[in-house]
Protein backbone atom coordinates (compact mmCIF):
# COMPACT_ATOMS: atom_id res chain seq x y z
CA UNK A 1 0.00 0.00 0.00
CA UNK A 2 1.38 3.38 -1.05
CA UNK A 3 0.48 6.47 0.94
CA UNK A 4 1.37 10.14 0.84
CA UNK A 5 1.82 11.64 4.28
CA UNK A 6 0.59 15.20 4.75
CA UNK A 7 2.68 17.80 6.54
CA UNK A 8 0.45 17.92 9.63
CA UNK A 9 0.91 14.20 10.36
CA UNK A 10 4.70 14.52 10.24
CA UNK A 11 4.65 17.61 12.44
CA UNK A 12 2.51 15.79 15.02
CA UNK A 13 5.40 13.41 15.56
CA UNK A 14 8.35 15.77 15.21
CA UNK A 15 7.04 18.44 17.55
CA UNK A 16 5.36 15.89 19.84
CA UNK A 17 1.81 17.17 19.48
CA UNK A 18 0.33 15.29 22.43
CA UNK A 19 -3.24 15.24 21.09
CA UNK A 20 -2.31 13.54 17.81
CA UNK A 21 1.11 12.01 18.48
CA UNK A 22 0.16 8.35 19.10
CA UNK A 23 -1.81 7.78 15.92
CA UNK A 24 0.56 9.77 13.74
CA UNK A 25 3.53 7.87 15.21
CA UNK A 26 1.79 4.60 14.32
CA UNK A 27 1.95 5.67 10.65
CA UNK A 28 5.72 6.11 11.03
CA UNK A 29 5.88 2.65 12.61
CA UNK A 30 3.97 1.10 9.69
CA UNK A 31 6.45 2.64 7.25
CA UNK A 32 9.44 1.44 9.27
CA UNK A 33 7.92 -2.06 9.38
CA UNK A 34 7.35 -1.90 5.57
CA UNK A 35 3.61 -2.38 6.05
CA UNK A 36 3.17 0.74 3.94
CA UNK A 37 5.34 2.59 1.45
CA UNK A 38 5.21 6.16 2.61
CA UNK A 39 6.02 9.32 0.69
CA UNK A 40 6.28 12.97 1.63
CA UNK A 41 6.59 15.71 -0.94
CA UNK A 42 9.86 17.59 -1.22
CA UNK A 43 7.90 20.80 -0.67
CA UNK A 44 6.49 19.38 2.57
CA UNK A 45 10.04 18.77 3.80
CA UNK A 46 10.83 22.47 3.47
CA UNK A 47 7.55 23.39 5.20
CA UNK A 48 8.30 20.94 8.01
CA UNK A 49 11.77 22.38 8.46
CA UNK A 50 10.48 25.95 8.57
CA UNK A 51 7.69 25.21 11.05
CA UNK A 52 9.50 22.77 13.36
CA UNK A 53 12.83 24.59 13.59
CA UNK A 54 11.13 27.39 15.51
CA UNK A 55 10.24 24.91 18.24
CA UNK A 56 13.15 22.46 18.02
CA UNK A 57 16.05 24.54 16.68
CA UNK A 58 17.88 24.13 13.37
CA UNK A 59 20.32 21.43 14.44
CA UNK A 60 17.63 19.21 15.97
CA UNK A 61 15.24 19.55 13.04
CA UNK A 62 18.00 18.82 10.51
CA UNK A 63 18.73 15.55 12.32
CA UNK A 64 15.03 14.77 12.58
CA UNK A 65 14.56 15.30 8.84
CA UNK A 66 17.52 13.03 8.07
CA UNK A 67 15.79 10.31 10.12
CA UNK A 68 12.43 11.12 8.53
CA UNK A 69 13.89 10.53 5.06
CA UNK A 70 14.97 7.06 6.13
CA UNK A 71 11.32 6.25 6.86
CA UNK A 72 9.48 8.08 4.06
CA UNK A 73 10.55 8.54 0.46
CA UNK A 74 10.81 12.16 -0.65
CA UNK A 75 8.63 12.78 -3.70
CA UNK A 76 9.80 15.27 -6.26
CA UNK A 77 7.68 18.33 -6.94
CA UNK A 78 8.14 19.50 -10.52
CA UNK A 79 7.22 22.69 -12.29
CA UNK A 80 4.47 20.74 -14.06
CA UNK A 81 3.08 19.67 -10.66
CA UNK A 82 2.91 23.32 -9.63
CA UNK A 83 1.05 24.32 -12.82
CA UNK A 84 -1.38 21.44 -12.39
CA UNK A 85 -1.97 22.37 -8.75
CA UNK A 86 -2.64 25.99 -9.71
CA UNK A 87 -5.19 24.84 -12.28
CA UNK A 88 -7.13 23.00 -9.56
CA UNK A 89 -8.01 26.28 -7.82
CA UNK A 90 -8.37 24.53 -4.46
CA UNK A 91 -8.69 26.66 -1.35
CA UNK A 92 -5.37 25.37 0.05
CA UNK A 93 -2.58 25.45 -2.54
CA UNK A 94 -0.26 23.23 -0.49
CA UNK A 95 -2.92 20.52 -0.42
CA UNK A 96 -3.42 20.78 -4.18
CA UNK A 97 0.32 20.20 -4.65
CA UNK A 98 0.16 17.21 -2.30
CA UNK A 99 -2.75 15.79 -4.31
CA UNK A 100 -1.06 16.26 -7.71
CA UNK A 101 2.15 14.60 -6.50
CA UNK A 102 0.19 11.75 -4.88
CA UNK A 103 -1.77 11.23 -8.09
CA UNK A 104 1.49 11.00 -10.05
CA UNK A 105 2.75 8.38 -7.61
CA UNK A 106 -0.55 6.45 -7.80
CA UNK A 107 -0.84 6.41 -4.02
CA UNK A 108 -3.72 4.55 -2.43
CA UNK A 109 -4.32 7.16 0.27
CA UNK A 110 -3.35 10.62 1.42
CA UNK A 111 -2.93 10.54 5.19
CA UNK A 112 -3.92 13.84 6.77
CA UNK A 113 -5.78 15.28 9.72
CA UNK A 114 -7.54 17.66 7.34
CA UNK A 115 -9.50 15.29 5.14
CA UNK A 116 -12.03 18.00 4.25
CA UNK A 117 -9.27 19.88 2.43
CA UNK A 118 -9.11 16.95 -0.02
CA UNK A 119 -12.85 16.78 -0.71
CA UNK A 120 -12.24 17.20 -4.45
CA UNK A 121 -9.51 14.57 -4.51
CA UNK A 122 -9.88 11.34 -6.45
CA UNK A 123 -7.45 9.81 -3.95
CA UNK A 124 -9.11 8.88 -0.64
CA UNK A 125 -7.92 11.18 2.13
CA UNK A 126 -7.88 9.42 5.48
CA UNK A 127 -6.87 10.31 9.00
CA UNK A 128 -4.10 8.39 10.71
CA UNK A 129 -6.81 6.62 12.76
CA UNK A 130 -8.64 5.54 9.62
CA UNK A 131 -5.46 4.18 8.03
CA UNK A 132 -4.62 2.28 11.21
CA UNK A 133 -8.06 0.65 11.13
CA UNK A 134 -7.67 -0.21 7.42
CA UNK A 135 -4.27 -1.80 7.92
CA UNK A 136 -5.36 -3.65 11.05
CA UNK A 137 -8.42 -4.99 9.23
CA UNK A 138 -6.37 -6.15 6.23
CA UNK A 139 -3.88 -7.85 8.55
CA UNK A 140 -6.68 -9.69 10.37
CA UNK A 141 -8.13 -10.86 7.03
CA UNK A 142 -4.79 -12.30 5.89
C-alpha positions as CSV (number, residue, x, y, z in Angstrom):
1,X,0.0,0.0,0.0
2,X,1.4,3.4,-1.0
3,X,0.5,6.5,0.9
4,X,1.4,10.1,0.8
5,X,1.8,11.6,4.3
6,X,0.6,15.2,4.8
7,X,2.7,17.8,6.5
8,X,0.5,17.9,9.6
9,X,0.9,14.2,10.4
10,X,4.7,14.5,10.2
11,X,4.6,17.6,12.4
12,X,2.5,15.8,15.0
13,X,5.4,13.4,15.6
14,X,8.3,15.8,15.2
15,X,7.0,18.4,17.6
16,X,5.4,15.9,19.8
17,X,1.8,17.2,19.5
18,X,0.3,15.3,22.4
19,X,-3.2,15.2,21.1
20,X,-2.3,13.5,17.8
21,X,1.1,12.0,18.5
22,X,0.2,8.4,19.1
23,X,-1.8,7.8,15.9
24,X,0.6,9.8,13.7
25,X,3.5,7.9,15.2
26,X,1.8,4.6,14.3
27,X,1.9,5.7,10.6
28,X,5.7,6.1,11.0
29,X,5.9,2.6,12.6
30,X,4.0,1.1,9.7
31,X,6.4,2.6,7.2
32,X,9.4,1.4,9.3
33,X,7.9,-2.1,9.4
34,X,7.4,-1.9,5.6
35,X,3.6,-2.4,6.1
36,X,3.2,0.7,3.9
37,X,5.3,2.6,1.5
38,X,5.2,6.2,2.6
39,X,6.0,9.3,0.7
40,X,6.3,13.0,1.6
41,X,6.6,15.7,-0.9
42,X,9.9,17.6,-1.2
43,X,7.9,20.8,-0.7
44,X,6.5,19.4,2.6
45,X,10.0,18.8,3.8
46,X,10.8,22.5,3.5
47,X,7.6,23.4,5.2
48,X,8.3,20.9,8.0
49,X,11.8,22.4,8.5
50,X,10.5,25.9,8.6
51,X,7.7,25.2,11.1
52,X,9.5,22.8,13.4
53,X,12.8,24.6,13.6
54,X,11.1,27.4,15.5
55,X,10.2,24.9,18.2
56,X,13.2,22.5,18.0
57,X,16.0,24.5,16.7
58,X,17.9,24.1,13.4
59,X,20.3,21.4,14.4
60,X,17.6,19.2,16.0
61,X,15.2,19.5,13.0
62,X,18.0,18.8,10.5
63,X,18.7,15.6,12.3
64,X,15.0,14.8,12.6
65,X,14.6,15.3,8.8
66,X,17.5,13.0,8.1
67,X,15.8,10.3,10.1
68,X,12.4,11.1,8.5
69,X,13.9,10.5,5.1
70,X,15.0,7.1,6.1
71,X,11.3,6.2,6.9
72,X,9.5,8.1,4.1
73,X,10.6,8.5,0.5
74,X,10.8,12.2,-0.7
75,X,8.6,12.8,-3.7
76,X,9.8,15.3,-6.3
77,X,7.7,18.3,-6.9
78,X,8.1,19.5,-10.5
79,X,7.2,22.7,-12.3
80,X,4.5,20.7,-14.1
81,X,3.1,19.7,-10.7
82,X,2.9,23.3,-9.6
83,X,1.1,24.3,-12.8
84,X,-1.4,21.4,-12.4
85,X,-2.0,22.4,-8.7
86,X,-2.6,26.0,-9.7
87,X,-5.2,24.8,-12.3
88,X,-7.1,23.0,-9.6
89,X,-8.0,26.3,-7.8
90,X,-8.4,24.5,-4.5
91,X,-8.7,26.7,-1.4
92,X,-5.4,25.4,0.0
93,X,-2.6,25.5,-2.5
94,X,-0.3,23.2,-0.5
95,X,-2.9,20.5,-0.4
96,X,-3.4,20.8,-4.2
97,X,0.3,20.2,-4.6
98,X,0.2,17.2,-2.3
99,X,-2.7,15.8,-4.3
100,X,-1.1,16.3,-7.7
101,X,2.1,14.6,-6.5
102,X,0.2,11.8,-4.9
103,X,-1.8,11.2,-8.1
104,X,1.5,11.0,-10.1
105,X,2.7,8.4,-7.6
106,X,-0.5,6.5,-7.8
107,X,-0.8,6.4,-4.0
108,X,-3.7,4.6,-2.4
109,X,-4.3,7.2,0.3
110,X,-3.3,10.6,1.4
111,X,-2.9,10.5,5.2
112,X,-3.9,13.8,6.8
113,X,-5.8,15.3,9.7
114,X,-7.5,17.7,7.3
115,X,-9.5,15.3,5.1
116,X,-12.0,18.0,4.3
117,X,-9.3,19.9,2.4
118,X,-9.1,17.0,0.0
119,X,-12.9,16.8,-0.7
120,X,-12.2,17.2,-4.5
121,X,-9.5,14.6,-4.5
122,X,-9.9,11.3,-6.5
123,X,-7.4,9.8,-3.9
124,X,-9.1,8.9,-0.6
125,X,-7.9,11.2,2.1
126,X,-7.9,9.4,5.5
127,X,-6.9,10.3,9.0
128,X,-4.1,8.4,10.7
129,X,-6.8,6.6,12.8
130,X,-8.6,5.5,9.6
131,X,-5.5,4.2,8.0
132,X,-4.6,2.3,11.2
133,X,-8.1,0.6,11.1
134,X,-7.7,-0.2,7.4
135,X,-4.3,-1.8,7.9
136,X,-5.4,-3.6,11.0
137,X,-8.4,-5.0,9.2
138,X,-6.4,-6.2,6.2
139,X,-3.9,-7.9,8.6
140,X,-6.7,-9.7,10.4
141,X,-8.1,-10.9,7.0
142,X,-4.8,-12.3,5.9
